[in-house]
Amino acid sequence: MSSTANRAHQGFTAEERAAMKDHAQELKTAARRASKADKAAQEAQDVLAKIAEMQDADRTLAERVHAVITATAPVLAPKLWYGMPAYALDGKVVCYFQSAQKFKSRYATLGFSDQAQLDDGPMWAAVFALAEMTAEVEARIAALVKQAVS
């Protein structure tokens, strides 16, 4: 039996179930927060705490991604999304950082939702692999985020 068929038969992986549990907890926590300002401040703190929990390589990448996104697009509000640092506009996630350890991948990713204005003809990239952070990578992230919120 193929691995795809085997996985479909077995259901969600442990990592996928954990991400869904993280999201359910995020929704419960958000519902309990009092004011909108308190909610935004606590969500930003939650993102920083999640980044601090990451392994060294992922943490370094996530810290730089967070710094670039918040500097480039201050209109985006940091929040957790399925246990990942994400950045939302009017409550809707525009982009997110997925650590390599999240789903036991060989690299971290920066992803964009359908809310991002990255359209480029009939097909465009919406997820980018991040192996290391260089000045060129930071500039590319800044350009993508700027375009995503334009």
N, C-alpha and C positions, 0 to 999 in steps of 0.2 A: 504494500500500500504506500502511496506517495506521502511525503511529510505533510503536504497541504491537506490531503484527505484525512490523515491521522490527526492533525491538529484540529480540524473542523469537528471531527468526531469527539475529541476530548474536551472541546469547549475552550474557554479562555485560559491563557497561561497564568501562572501565579503573579507575574509582573502586571499583566493586564487587569487582573482582579484587584491587585493592590492599588493601581491607578484609579480604578472606579471607586474603591473605598475612599481614597484620598479626595476625590471629587465630591462624593457625598458628604464627607466631613467638612469640606470647604463651604458647601452650600449651607450646612447647618450653622457653622460658625458665622458666616456672613449674615444670616437671618437674625442672629442674636445681637449683633452689633447695633448700638443705639443710633448715633447720628451718621450722616453721610461723611462728614469730615473725619470722625473717629474711625469709620470703616475704611476710608482711603488710607489713613495713616497706619492702621493696623495691618492692612493688606500689604503695604509696602514693607513693613517690618517682617511679615510672614515670608515674603520673597527673600529678603536678606537672610533670614534664619534658614530657609531651605537651601540657599546657596552655601551657607556656612557648613551645612551637613555633608556636602558633596566631597568626594575624594579629590585629592590634590589637583590633578589635571583638569577634571571637570569644573572644580571650584574656580580655578584660575580663569578658564574660559568664560564661565558664567558671570564672574565679577566684571570682566571686561565687556561682555555683551550687555550687561545691566548698565554699566557706566555709559557706553555708547548710545544705547537706546534712550536712557533718561536724559542725556545731554542733547541728543538730536531731536527728540520728539517729546518735549515735556507734557504734551497733551495726552500722552499715553499713561495710563494708571497701572502701576505694577500690581499684580495679583497672582495667586496660585491657581493653576488650572490643571486638574488631574495630577496634582502633586508636582507640577513643573512651574518654574518662573514664567509668567506670561505678562503681556502688556496689552491693555484694553482701551478702547475709545468708546465712550458712552456705554460702558458695561460689556461691550462685545470684544472678545479677544482678537487682536490683529496679528500678534506674533508671539512666539514662545521659544524657550530654550529647553531642549531635551538632553539631559546628560547621557553619556555613553552607558553609565551604570544603570540607568532607569529600566531599559529593556535588554540589558547585556549586549549592547551593540559595540562595534569596534571604534565608533567615533560619535561625538556629540553632534547635535543638529540645531540649526536655527530654522524654525518653520513659520510660515505665514498662513493665516486662515483666508477664507474667501472674502473677508472684510477688507483685506489689504488690496490696495490699488496697484497691483503689479502686472496687470494685464498687458500682454505684448503679443498681439496677433492671436492666432488660434491655439497657441500652446506656450506655456511659460513655466519656469521653475517656481515652486512654492516651498521647498525644503532644501536647505543647504548643509552639507557636511562641514563640520569644523574640526580640523585636526590640530591647528595651532593658531595663536593670535599674533598677527603681524600688523604693521602699520597699514599695509595694503588691505588686509582682511577687515580691519576696523573701518577703513574708508568705504569699503564695499558694503558693510553692514549699515553704516550711516546713510549711504545713498539709497539702499533698499528700504530702510525705515522711513526716510523722507518721502520716497515715492509711495510707500504703503499708506501713509496718512494724507497724501495730497488730494 
